[in-house]
Amino acid sequence: MHLQEKHRWSNLIECNVNLAHGGGSNHRIFLTSLEFLIKETPDVLIIGWTGIDRSMFYNSTGSRVIVAPSRSFNEDTGDNEEHIHKFYYKHLHNSFVNFYNTLNYMIHLQNHCECKGIRLLYWNACLPNLDSKFLLDVSKQAYMSRVDKHIEMKGITHNKNILDNLIAKLDKDIWIKEFWYGINTHCKDFPWRNDGHIDKEGSAYWAELVKKYL
């Protein structure tokens, strides 16, 4: 079970609309944010970007399916979608593509909010460490020619440059506290629940930080 609503940081800052869903991917964050922004123009939009190992699909009924490493399930009914889980991680998952898409999602939403005069705040819910090792490792998973080691290395360098250029386009001033800062760092000394979410003490501590940036 997730944290009770009264203890969630989003409620503690008196958020009007919460689009988040446990296990949701950056793809879902982007899509639901766009859907909301087509209908509404909020004063403030707060987005916690999550891990790049998650995804989202629609099944044949039109329901959204949340795909996460621990399980995949129907967002509307909660039913397990194990067949989608197995197929995605065996045949479809690519960390480079997911991270590349996430950076583009971030840039698009920051540009949209700037045009619309919407205050935008980002934070790190479960993003990977943004260091050279990660960028190099994830770039190795991009689609490229691998006819020999020299060609492959040129491809890795090329794709890492793509990521570096996207990261350079991110507005570092819209992040809570500092660029790429998140709840895992801020609340590391507080207890966490077995479902991977911060407990109520840490949630309140994070809410106090968010309030400072509203």
ZIQUI-V386070 format. One line per field, one symbol per residue. ss: DSSP state (@ for helix, = for strand, . for the rest). phi: phi as a letter, one per 20 degrees, with the letter a starting at -180 (. if undefined). psi: psi as a letter, one per 30 degrees, with the letter a starting at -180 (. if undefined). A space follows every 10 residues. Layout:
ss: ???
phi: ???
psi: ???
This chain:
ss: ....@@@.@@ @@........ .....@@@@@ @@@@@@@@@. ...======. ....====.. ...====... .===.....= .@@@@@@@@@ @@..@@@@@@ @@@@@@@@@@ @@@@@@..== ====...... .@@@@@@@@. ........@@ @@@@@@@@@@ @@@@@@@@.. .@@@=..... .=@@@@.... .=.....=.@ @@@@@@@@@@ @@..
phi: .ffggfdfff ffemffcdef bgnfefgfgf ffffgfffec cffccdcdfd feedbbcdef enefdedcgf acbffednff cfffgffffe ddfbffgffg fgffggffff fffffemefd cdbeeafffe cfffffffff effafcfbff fffffffgff fgfgffgfef efeeefmbgm fbffffdfed fdefendfff ffffffgffg gfdf
psi: klkkeffkee efghkekjfl kkfkleeeee eeeeeefeel ilekkkkjka lgglaklkaf fgkkkkjlee lklkeeffkk ieeeeeeefe fekjeeeeee eeeeeeeeee eeeeefhkkk klljehllki leeeeeeeff flklkhflee eeeeeeeeee eeeeeeeffk jffgkkdlkg kaeeeegfgl kllfgglkle eeeeeeeeee efg.
